[in-house]
Amino acid sequence: MSTKIIRPQWCKDCRKELIQRDMSISDLAKSLGFTRAYVTQMLNGRVNFPETARRICEYLGVEYPDAAG
């Protein structure tokens, strides 16, 4: 049985922005110097490192919550 992961809003907003820019996760990862797998895990909510999340959000122009969440 799989557990449903509830993605934070910033993850959803980043995915929307990627679509708007016609940009892939691989493109984003390459631009930021991360692996595609790592960025995918971040955007799927499987891992959460605030500094990485802030870098992703800053690059895409998406708001990242200052408080945990």
Buried (B, 14 or more C-beta within 10 A) or exposed (E): EEEEEEBBEBBEBBBEBBEEEEEEBEBBBEEBEBEBEBBBBBBEBEEBEEEBBEBBBEEBEBEBEEEEE
